[in-house]
Amino acid sequence: MKLAEALILRADCQKKVEQLKQRLTASVKIQEGEQPPENPQDLLAELDQTLNDMAGIIKKINKTNSLTELEQGISLSDALAARDTLMLKRRAYEAVVEEASVRMDRYSRSEVKYYSTVNVAELQKQMDEMSKQYRELDTKIQEKNWTIDLLE
């Protein structure tokens, strides 16, 4: 099995866990004289099994990411951390740009006037560069995911 396939299985397990939680919520409390739509004990057993399956998949994914090099001296785990922090940084810059770009209309001279304390154009240029770096790194990671086998 390729790493990308395991990632898809993990996502499927996560979706199934969410669905089971919703089904459990609908089945654990009923009005007197009614029957639950599904047996909560069966759903709990299915939830436990799904979580056990997911834990096994996650362990294999983590092992594969740690022991596989994306490039010389850079593991997949390191690349994933770099990609994720790059996206967090970009989102933080985006929030700054949005706040600094808000125009405040004044209706009289007595209202407070606001000025931006950052260079919005420069921050936008940096955001564009971060987006490019993110796309390039993500493409390398996705390519690697489809070419390497999942480690046991």
Backbone as JSON Lines, residues from 0, in Angstrom:
{"i":0,"aa":"M","n":[0.85,-1.17,0.0],"ca":[0.0,0.0,0.0],"c":[0.9,1.24,0.0]}
{"i":1,"aa":"K","n":[0.53,2.21,-0.81],"ca":[1.26,3.47,-0.86],"c":[0.86,4.36,0.32]}
{"i":2,"aa":"L","n":[1.75,5.25,0.68],"ca":[1.48,6.17,1.79],"c":[0.21,6.99,1.52]}
{"i":3,"aa":"A","n":[0.03,7.43,0.29],"ca":[-1.16,8.22,-0.05],"c":[-2.44,7.44,0.21]}
{"i":4,"aa":"E","n":[-2.42,6.15,-0.06],"ca":[-3.61,5.32,0.2],"c":[-3.89,5.24,1.7]}
{"i":5,"aa":"A","n":[-2.84,5.14,2.49],"ca":[-3.01,5.1,3.95],"c":[-3.57,6.42,4.46]}
{"i":6,"aa":"L","n":[-3.15,7.52,3.87],"ca":[-3.68,8.83,4.26],"c":[-5.17,8.93,3.95]}
{"i":7,"aa":"I","n":[-5.58,8.35,2.84],"ca":[-7.0,8.32,2.48],"c":[-7.77,7.46,3.47]}
{"i":8,"aa":"L","n":[-7.21,6.32,3.84],"ca":[-7.86,5.46,4.84],"c":[-8.0,6.17,6.18]}
{"i":9,"aa":"R","n":[-6.96,6.9,6.57],"ca":[-7.02,7.65,7.83],"c":[-8.15,8.68,7.78]}
{"i":10,"aa":"A","n":[-8.27,9.39,6.67],"ca":[-9.33,10.38,6.52],"c":[-10.71,9.71,6.57]}
{"i":11,"aa":"D","n":[-10.82,8.54,5.95],"ca":[-12.08,7.79,6.0],"c":[-12.43,7.4,7.43]}
{"i":12,"aa":"C","n":[-11.43,6.98,8.2],"ca":[-11.66,6.62,9.6],"c":[-12.11,7.83,10.4]}
{"i":13,"aa":"Q","n":[-11.49,8.96,10.15],"ca":[-11.87,10.18,10.87],"c":[-13.33,10.55,10.57]}
{"i":14,"aa":"K","n":[-13.73,10.43,9.31],"ca":[-15.12,10.71,8.94],"c":[-16.07,9.72,9.61]}
{"i":15,"aa":"K","n":[-15.67,8.46,9.63],"ca":[-16.52,7.44,10.23],"c":[-16.68,7.68,11.73]}
{"i":16,"aa":"V","n":[-15.61,8.09,12.4],"ca":[-15.69,8.39,13.84],"c":[-16.69,9.52,14.07]}
{"i":17,"aa":"E","n":[-16.65,10.56,13.26],"ca":[-17.59,11.67,13.4],"c":[-19.03,11.2,13.18]}
{"i":18,"aa":"Q","n":[-19.23,10.36,12.18],"ca":[-20.57,9.84,11.91],"c":[-21.06,8.97,13.07]}
{"i":19,"aa":"L","n":[-20.18,8.14,13.6],"ca":[-20.57,7.3,14.73],"c":[-20.92,8.14,15.96]}
{"i":20,"aa":"K","n":[-20.18,9.21,16.18],"ca":[-20.51,10.1,17.29],"c":[-21.91,10.68,17.13]}
{"i":21,"aa":"Q","n":[-22.25,11.1,15.92],"ca":[-23.58,11.65,15.66],"c":[-24.66,10.58,15.85]}
{"i":22,"aa":"R","n":[-24.4,9.38,15.37],"ca":[-25.37,8.29,15.51],"c":[-25.54,7.91,16.98]}
{"i":23,"aa":"L","n":[-24.44,7.92,17.73],"ca":[-24.51,7.63,19.17],"c":[-25.33,8.69,19.9]}
{"i":24,"aa":"T","n":[-25.09,9.93,19.57],"ca":[-25.83,11.02,20.2],"c":[-27.33,10.86,19.98]}
{"i":25,"aa":"A","n":[-27.7,10.43,18.79],"ca":[-29.12,10.25,18.49],"c":[-29.71,9.0,19.15]}
{"i":26,"aa":"S","n":[-28.86,8.1,19.63],"ca":[-29.33,6.82,20.15],"c":[-29.24,6.67,21.67]}
{"i":27,"aa":"V","n":[-28.58,7.58,22.35],"ca":[-28.36,7.38,23.78],"c":[-29.43,7.99,24.67]}
{"i":28,"aa":"K","n":[-30.29,8.79,24.12],"ca":[-31.33,9.42,24.93],"c":[-32.63,9.41,24.13]}
{"i":29,"aa":"I","n":[-33.65,8.77,24.72],"ca":[-34.93,8.67,24.03],"c":[-36.06,8.98,25.02]}
{"i":30,"aa":"Q","n":[-37.22,9.23,24.47],"ca":[-38.38,9.43,25.33],"c":[-38.86,8.09,25.86]}
{"i":31,"aa":"E","n":[-39.5,8.15,26.99],"ca":[-40.06,6.95,27.61],"c":[-40.99,6.25,26.63]}
{"i":32,"aa":"G","n":[-40.84,4.95,26.52],"ca":[-41.69,4.15,25.65],"c":[-41.19,4.07,24.21]}
{"i":33,"aa":"E","n":[-40.15,4.81,23.87],"ca":[-39.59,4.79,22.51],"c":[-38.4,3.83,22.45]}
{"i":34,"aa":"Q","n":[-38.0,3.48,21.27],"ca":[-36.81,2.66,21.03],"c":[-35.75,3.52,20.36]}
{"i":35,"aa":"P","n":[-34.47,3.31,20.71],"ca":[-33.41,4.08,20.04],"c":[-33.33,3.66,18.56]}
{"i":36,"aa":"P","n":[-32.94,4.58,17.7],"ca":[-32.82,4.23,16.29],"c":[-31.79,3.13,16.03]}
{"i":37,"aa":"E","n":[-30.74,3.09,16.88],"ca":[-29.71,2.06,16.77],"c":[-29.28,1.66,18.17]}
{"i":38,"aa":"N","n":[-28.71,0.46,18.29],"ca":[-28.24,-0.04,19.56],"c":[-26.93,0.69,19.93]}
{"i":39,"aa":"P","n":[-26.95,1.47,21.03],"ca":[-25.75,2.21,21.41],"c":[-24.54,1.31,21.68]}
{"i":40,"aa":"Q","n":[-24.76,0.12,22.22],"ca":[-23.64,-0.79,22.5],"c":[-22.97,-1.23,21.2]}
{"i":41,"aa":"D","n":[-23.76,-1.49,20.18],"ca":[-23.2,-1.87,18.88],"c":[-22.4,-0.7,18.29]}
{"i":42,"aa":"L","n":[-22.93,0.5,18.42],"ca":[-22.24,1.68,17.91],"c":[-20.93,1.93,18.67]}
{"i":43,"aa":"L","n":[-20.96,1.74,19.99],"ca":[-19.73,1.9,20.77],"c":[-18.67,0.88,20.36]}
{"i":44,"aa":"A","n":[-19.1,-0.35,20.11],"ca":[-18.16,-1.38,19.66],"c":[-17.57,-1.01,18.3]}
{"i":45,"aa":"E","n":[-18.41,-0.5,17.41],"ca":[-17.94,-0.08,16.09],"c":[-16.99,1.11,16.21]}
{"i":46,"aa":"L","n":[-17.29,2.02,17.12],"ca":[-16.41,3.17,17.36],"c":[-15.05,2.7,17.86]}
{"i":47,"aa":"D","n":[-15.04,1.78,18.82],"ca":[-13.77,1.25,19.35],"c":[-12.95,0.6,18.25]}
{"i":48,"aa":"Q","n":[-13.59,-0.19,17.42],"ca":[-12.89,-0.88,16.33],"c":[-12.32,0.12,15.32]}
{"i":49,"aa":"T","n":[-13.1,1.12,14.99],"ca":[-12.65,2.13,14.03],"c":[-11.46,2.9,14.59]}
{"i":50,"aa":"L","n":[-11.52,3.25,15.87],"ca":[-10.41,3.97,16.49],"c":[-9.15,3.12,16.57]}
{"i":51,"aa":"N","n":[-9.31,1.83,16.83],"ca":[-8.15,0.92,16.84],"c":[-7.53,0.82,15.45]}
{"i":52,"aa":"D","n":[-8.39,0.7,14.44],"ca":[-7.9,0.65,13.06],"c":[-7.15,1.94,12.71]}
{"i":53,"aa":"M","n":[-7.74,3.06,13.1],"ca":[-7.14,4.36,12.81],"c":[-5.79,4.51,13.51]}
{"i":54,"aa":"A","n":[-5.69,4.06,14.75],"ca":[-4.43,4.15,15.48],"c":[-3.34,3.35,14.77]}
{"i":55,"aa":"G","n":[-3.69,2.17,14.27],"ca":[-2.71,1.37,13.53],"c":[-2.24,2.07,12.26]}
{"i":56,"aa":"I","n":[-3.17,2.66,11.55],"ca":[-2.82,3.38,10.31],"c":[-1.93,4.58,10.64]}
{"i":57,"aa":"I","n":[-2.3,5.33,11.68],"ca":[-1.52,6.52,12.05],"c":[-0.09,6.14,12.45]}
{"i":58,"aa":"K","n":[0.07,5.05,13.18],"ca":[1.42,4.61,13.57],"c":[2.26,4.31,12.34]}
{"i":59,"aa":"K","n":[1.67,3.63,11.37],"ca":[2.41,3.3,10.13],"c":[2.73,4.56,9.32]}
{"i":60,"aa":"I","n":[1.78,5.48,9.26],"ca":[2.01,6.74,8.55],"c":[3.15,7.52,9.21]}
{"i":61,"aa":"N","n":[3.1,7.63,10.54],"ca":[4.15,8.36,11.26],"c":[5.51,7.73,11.08]}
{"i":62,"aa":"K","n":[5.55,6.41,11.12],"ca":[6.83,5.7,10.92],"c":[7.36,5.97,9.52]}
{"i":63,"aa":"T","n":[6.48,5.87,8.54],"ca":[6.89,6.1,7.16],"c":[7.38,7.53,6.97]}
{"i":64,"aa":"N","n":[6.64,8.5,7.52],"ca":[7.04,9.91,7.39],"c":[8.38,10.18,8.04]}
{"i":65,"aa":"S","n":[8.64,9.54,9.16],"ca":[9.89,9.77,9.89],"c":[11.09,9.14,9.2]}
{"i":66,"aa":"L","n":[10.88,7.99,8.57],"ca":[12.01,7.25,7.99],"c":[12.21,7.49,6.49]}
{"i":67,"aa":"T","n":[11.35,8.29,5.89],"ca":[11.45,8.56,4.45],"c":[11.98,9.96,4.24]}
{"i":68,"aa":"E","n":[12.97,10.08,3.35],"ca":[13.51,11.4,3.03],"c":[12.78,11.98,1.82]}
{"i":69,"aa":"L","n":[12.36,13.22,1.96],"ca":[11.78,13.94,0.82],"c":[12.91,14.38,-0.09]}
{"i":70,"aa":"E","n":[13.93,14.94,0.54],"ca":[15.16,15.34,-0.13],"c":[16.32,14.96,0.77]}
{"i":71,"aa":"Q","n":[17.51,15.1,0.29],"ca":[18.69,14.75,1.08],"c":[18.67,15.47,2.42]}
{"i":72,"aa":"G","n":[18.58,14.67,3.51],"ca":[18.64,15.22,4.86],"c":[17.34,15.8,5.38]}
{"i":73,"aa":"I","n":[16.26,15.72,4.6],"ca":[14.96,16.27,5.03],"c":[13.92,15.15,4.99]}
{"i":74,"aa":"S","n":[13.46,14.75,6.18],"ca":[12.45,13.69,6.24],"c":[11.09,14.25,5.84]}
{"i":75,"aa":"L","n":[10.19,13.35,5.5],"ca":[8.82,13.77,5.21],"c":[8.21,14.47,6.42]}
{"i":76,"aa":"S","n":[8.5,13.98,7.62],"ca":[7.99,14.63,8.84],"c":[8.47,16.08,8.93]}
{"i":77,"aa":"D","n":[9.75,16.3,8.63],"ca":[10.29,17.66,8.66],"c":[9.6,18.54,7.61]}
{"i":78,"aa":"A","n":[9.4,17.98,6.43],"ca":[8.74,18.72,5.35],"c":[7.3,19.07,5.71]}
{"i":79,"aa":"L","n":[6.6,18.13,6.35],"ca":[5.22,18.38,6.77],"c":[5.16,19.5,7.81]}
{"i":80,"aa":"A","n":[6.11,19.48,8.74],"ca":[6.17,20.53,9.76],"c":[6.44,21.88,9.12]}
{"i":81,"aa":"A","n":[7.36,21.91,8.16],"ca":[7.67,23.16,7.46],"c":[6.46,23.66,6.68]}
{"i":82,"aa":"R","n":[5.76,22.75,6.01],"ca":[4.57,23.13,5.23],"c":[3.48,23.69,6.15]}
{"i":83,"aa":"D","n":[3.24,23.01,7.27],"ca":[2.18,23.44,8.17],"c":[2.49,24.79,8.81]}
{"i":84,"aa":"T","n":[3.73,25.0,9.22],"ca":[4.08,26.29,9.83],"c":[4.07,27.4,8.79]}
{"i":85,"aa":"L","n":[4.41,27.08,7.56],"ca":[4.35,28.07,6.49],"c":[2.9,28.53,6.27]}
{"i":86,"aa":"M","n":[1.97,27.59,6.33],"ca":[0.56,27.96,6.17],"c":[0.07,28.79,7.35]}
{"i":87,"aa":"L","n":[0.48,28.43,8.57],"ca":[0.1,29.21,9.74],"c":[0.63,30.65,9.65]}
{"i":88,"aa":"K","n":[1.87,30.78,9.2],"ca":[2.47,32.1,9.04],"c":[1.71,32.91,8.0]}
{"i":89,"aa":"R","n":[1.37,32.27,6.9],"ca":[0.64,32.96,5.84],"c":[-0.73,33.43,6.33]}
{"i":90,"aa":"R","n":[-1.4,32.59,7.08],"ca":[-2.71,32.97,7.62],"c":[-2.61,34.14,8.6]}
{"i":91,"aa":"A","n":[-1.54,34.16,9.39],"ca":[-1.33,35.27,10.32],"c":[-1.1,36.56,9.53]}
{"i":92,"aa":"Y","n":[-0.28,36.49,8.49],"ca":[-0.05,37.66,7.65],"c":[-1.35,38.11,7.0]}
{"i":93,"aa":"E","n":[-2.14,37.16,6.57],"ca":[-3.42,37.48,5.92],"c":[-4.33,38.25,6.88]}
{"i":94,"aa":"A","n":[-4.37,37.82,8.14],"ca":[-5.19,38.51,9.13],"c":[-4.7,39.95,9.35]}
{"i":95,"aa":"V","n":[-3.38,40.12,9.36],"ca":[-2.8,41.46,9.51],"c":[-3.17,42.33,8.31]}
{"i":96,"aa":"V","n":[-3.03,41.78,7.12],"ca":[-3.35,42.54,5.9],"c":[-4.82,42.92,5.88]}
{"i":97,"aa":"E","n":[-5.68,41.99,6.24],"ca":[-7.12,42.29,6.26],"c":[-7.42,43.42,7.24]}
{"i":98,"aa":"E","n":[-6.84,43.36,8.42],"ca":[-7.11,44.39,9.43],"c":[-6.53,45.74,9.0]}
{"i":99,"aa":"A","n":[-5.34,45.72,8.42],"ca":[-4.68,46.96,8.02],"c":[-5.35,47.57,6.78]}
{"i":100,"aa":"S","n":[-6.07,46.78,6.03],"ca":[-6.7,47.25,4.8],"c":[-8.1,47.78,5.01]}
{"i":101,"aa":"V","n":[-8.67,47.6,6.17],"ca":[-10.03,48.05,6.42],"c":[-10.07,49.57,6.39]}
{"i":102,"aa":"R","n":[-10.97,50.07,5.58],"ca":[-11.13,51.51,5.48],"c":[-12.19,51.98,6.43]}
{"i":103,"aa":"M","n":[-11.88,53.0,7.16],"ca":[-12.85,53.58,8.08],"c":[-13.33,54.89,7.49]}
{"i":104,"aa":"D","n":[-14.59,54.94,7.16],"ca":[-15.16,56.18,6.64],"c":[-15.45,57.12,7.8]}
{"i":105,"aa":"R","n":[-15.02,58.34,7.64],"ca":[-15.3,59.35,8.65],"c":[-16.39,60.26,8.12]}
{"i":106,"aa":"Y","n":[-17.31,60.6,8.98],"ca":[-18.42,61.46,8.57],"c":[-18.23,62.9,9.04]}
{"i":107,"aa":"S","n":[-17.31,63.08,9.96],"ca":[-17.0,64.44,10.41],"c":[-15.55,64.47,10.86]}
{"i":108,"aa":"R","n":[-15.01,65.67,11.01],"ca":[-13.62,65.82,11.41],"c":[-13.38,65.41,12.86]}
{"i":109,"aa":"S","n":[-14.44,65.33,13.63],"ca":[-14.28,64.98,15.04],"c":[-14.11,63.47,15.27]}
{"i":110,"aa":"E","n":[-14.38,62.67,14.23],"ca":[-14.22,61.23,14.37],"c":[-12.74,60.86,14.27]}
{"i":111,"aa":"V","n":[-12.37,59.78,14.93],"ca":[-10.98,59.34,14.97],"c":[-10.57,58.81,13.6]}
{"i":112,"aa":"K","n":[-9.39,59.18,13.18],"ca":[-8.85,58.71,11.91],"c":[-7.82,57.62,12.2]}
{"i":113,"aa":"Y","n":[-7.88,56.54,11.46],"ca":[-6.97,55.41,11.66],"c":[-5.97,55.34,10.51]}
{"i":114,"aa":"Y","n":[-4.74,54.93,10.85],"ca":[-3.68,54.75,9.87],"c":[-3.11,53.35,10.03]}
{"i":115,"aa":"S","n":[-2.71,52.78,8.94],"ca":[-2.08,51.47,8.97],"c":[-0.63,51.63,9.42]}
{"i":116,"aa":"T","n":[-0.17,50.73,10.26],"ca":[1.2,50.8,10.76],"c":[2.13,49.83,10.03]}
{"i":117,"aa":"V","n":[1.59,49.16,9.01],"ca":[2.39,48.22,8.23],"c":[2.25,48.53,6.74]}
{"i":118,"aa":"N","n":[3.2,48.07,5.98],"ca":[3.16,48.24,4.53],"c":[2.36,47.06,3.95]}
{"i":119,"aa":"V","n":[1.11,47.31,3.63],"ca":[0.21,46.25,3.17],"c":[0.71,45.63,1.87]}
{"i":120,"aa":"A","n":[1.2,46.44,0.95],"ca":[1.67,45.92,-0.33],"c":[2.85,44.96,-0.13]}
{"i":121,"aa":"E","n":[3.76,45.32,0.77],"ca":[4.92,44.46,1.04],"c":[4.48,43.15,1.7]}
{"i":122,"aa":"L","n":[3.56,43.25,2.66],"ca":[3.06,42.03,3.3],"c":[2.33,41.14,2.3]}
{"i":123,"aa":"Q","n":[1.59,41.73,1.39],"ca":[0.88,40.96,0.37],"c":[1.88,40.24,-0.53]}
{"i":124,"aa":"K","n":[2.97,40.92,-0.88],"ca":[4.01,40.31,-1.7],"c":[4.63,39.11,-0.96]}
{"i":125,"aa":"Q","n":[4.87,39.27,0.35],"ca":[5.41,38.17,1.15],"c":[4.42,37.01,1.23]}
{"i":126,"aa":"M","n":[3.14,37.34,1.35],"ca":[2.11,36.29,1.38],"c":[2.09,35.51,0.07]}
{"i":127,"aa":"D","n":[2.23,36.21,-1.04],"ca":[2.27,35.55,-2.34],"c":[3.45,34.6,-2.44]}
{"i":128,"aa":"E","n":[4.59,35.02,-1.91],"ca":[5.79,34.17,-1.92],"c":[5.58,32.94,-1.02]}
{"i":129,"aa":"M","n":[4.97,33.16,0.15],"ca":[4.68,32.03,1.04],"c":[3.72,31.04,0.37]}
{"i":130,"aa":"S","n":[2.74,31.56,-0.33],"ca":[1.79,30.68,-1.04],"c":[2.51,29.85,-2.09]}
{"i":131,"aa":"K","n":[3.42,30.47,-2.8],"ca":[4.21,29.75,-3.82],"c":[5.05,28.66,-3.17]}
{"i":132,"aa":"Q","n":[5.74,29.0,-2.08],"ca":[6.57,28.02,-1.39],"c":[5.71,26.86,-0.87]}
{"i":133,"aa":"Y","n":[4.55,27.19,-0.34],"ca":[3.64,26.16,0.16],"c":[3.23,25.22,-0.97]}
{"i":134,"aa":"R","n":[2.8,25.78,-2.1],"ca":[2.37,24.94,-3.23],"c":[3.5,24.03,-3.71]}
{"i":135,"aa":"E","n":[4.7,24.58,-3.83],"ca":[5.84,23.79,-4.31],"c":[6.17,22.66,-3.34]}
{"i":136,"aa":"L","n":[6.2,22.96,-2.05],"ca":[6.5,21.94,-1.04],"c":[5.39,20.9,-0.99]}
{"i":137,"aa":"D","n":[4.15,21.34,-1.02],"ca":[3.02,20.41,-0.98],"c":[3.03,19.49,-2.19]}
{"i":138,"aa":"T","n":[3.38,19.99,-3.34],"ca":[3.46,19.17,-4.55],"c":[4.51,18.08,-4.4]}
{"i":139,"aa":"K","n":[5.68,18.43,-3.85],"ca":[6.73,17.44,-3.61],"c":[6.25,16.37,-2.63]}
{"i":140,"aa":"I","n":[5.58,16.81,-1.57],"ca":[5.1,15.87,-0.56],"c":[4.07,14.93,-1.17]}
{"i":141,"aa":"Q","n":[3.12,15.48,-1.93],"ca":[2.07,14.65,-2.54],"c":[2.68,13.65,-3.52]}
{"i":142,"aa":"E","n":[3.65,14.11,-4.29],"ca":[4.33,13.21,-5.23],"c":[4.99,12.05,-4.49]}
{"i":143,"aa":"K","n":[5.67,12.37,-3.41],"ca":[6.35,11.34,-2.62],"c":[5.34,10.36,-2.01]}
{"i":144,"aa":"N","n":[4.2,10.9,-1.55],"ca":[3.17,10.05,-0.96],"c":[2.7,8.96,-1.91]}
{"i":145,"aa":"W","n":[2.67,9.25,-3.19],"ca":[2.19,8.27,-4.18],"c":[3.28,7.36,-4.7]}
{"i":146,"aa":"T","n":[4.53,7.61,-4.32],"ca":[5.62,6.79,-4.83],"c":[6.26,5.88,-3.79]}
{"i":147,"aa":"I","n":[5.99,6.11,-2.5],"ca":[6.62,5.28,-1.48],"c":[5.6,4.35,-0.84]}
{"i":148,"aa":"D","n":[6.1,3.21,-0.43],"ca":[5.24,2.23,0.23],"c":[5.15,2.51,1.72]}
{"i":149,"aa":"L","n":[3.99,2.22,2.27],"ca":[3.77,2.39,3.7],"c":[4.62,1.37,4.45]}
{"i":150,"aa":"L","n":[5.34,1.82,5.47],"ca":[6.18,0.92,6.27],"c":[5.31,0.25,7.34]}
{"i":151,"aa":"E","n":[5.63,-0.98,7.64],"ca":[4.87,-1.73,8.67],"c":[5.43,-1.47,10.02]}
